[in-house]
């Protein structure tokens, strides 16, 4: 890429007919590590005696920037070109064997000794950052916000409900999944065996909220009549009560068995007893209480719309305001065992964390309008469901996040979990009830975007860094081709050998694609932090264009050649 060449010219420069030019290859580096510090274009320093002394054979010194090589007290025959290495020598040059040709006064009549060839550093294609990884496609793999890949939960469709819209979801202690639908006003139950039945038919337009007690009793809220239904195990459904409000937005059950209902308009929080009697426990300074979550100590946390207020209603003592979200309504809320409250906002989808001191921290901002559901698990992981462009994003205790589920749908409306930590969701516009399983065996794959080496390249060392638990695996595959998009002319996928010294098994090619397969047999998932592939593109013939002088010019003094 960088070659020193000396030759006679027709121009006179400072009384000499010698001109030194540095020729750089036209191909520019697109990535990989920077050039080695000792790999610099040649430079020449004038000694105290000046250029006339240098060319008249007097003492001088010159320094070349290739490896710090110095040449002193020697005469150079500028009529003869410097010796060039053979191609066999070029092929055997190591990556860092970079030196300059040398000359000697002791053998003026003999052929100058051959110097070592000027080598080139291999380039590196690196996959690690989320920006680069998001250009590829993940199937069962999770792209981490901090960079790298891991396994996403295994998505398993449990049931398809024929309805205009499927919204709330809840899981009973026996593993049954309950989902409410619009516009038929029905509640559906999917057993652990995968059988789906309608367990409640109402005259309401839709079932807006569902909650399940520890004994398996199911509560459902129908709208717009604000009717609360109860389904006890092995009993027929019954109407528990009817609230004097327009909408019931959410239901929650506290540790003591109290049933809470968030309503609008009027912003009222109701406490409902087993006998169907109701009590207004709190009235928010807003039109709607849109979401509820109950802490382990029995404190009820609630969010409002459209003013975005967050309140806490303890079992004993006065309710208190926790915070007010600027320019956003509270769409969803969750709380974990440590008392941290997680809030999903609308119309700009974000997830905020409110700790015990009241400090508010933004955990994640999503490219969606609504954070429709938030689920805080005991292990510290928080899941958020969004829409439009339905997504489930996991936020981990260390603050990193990843996209774990992205169906071809508009809205994921509800989230729930079972004691084992599996997540259940409803896709509102497609009618699917889906389970995200992190406990059983699962696999995932990631296909990178195609990397362009700029020219036909030889692909060399391949390495990756990460962690693999017992029962897990990470395997890399590559393929190469001469076209920007993979087609039948590309080489087949080839497995990259594991262990030190592994190299890309695919043949030379300008374009390369990488596939990463991950597998786990249990909850612990493998993780890949970075994958690197070294390559060396073929040389391109350099081109030199002289802009100045243009010809027929007379120069004097100091001039710049361009």
PyMOL commands that set and color helices and strands:
alter all, ss='L'
color gray80, all
select helices_A, chain A and resi 50-55+87-91+130-133
alter helices_A, ss='H'
color red, helices_A
select strands_A, chain A and resi 2-13+16-24+61-63+70-72+123-127+137-139+141-144+149-151+154-160+165-171+177-182+186-190+196-201+206-212+218-223+227-231+238-242+247-253+259-264+268-272+278-283+288-294+300-305+309-313+320-324+329-335+341-346+350-354+360-365+370-376+382-387+391-395+401-405+412-417+423-427+432-437+442-447+451-467+473-481+494-495+509-520+527-537
alter strands_A, ss='S'
color yellow, strands_A
deselect
rebuild
show_as cartoon
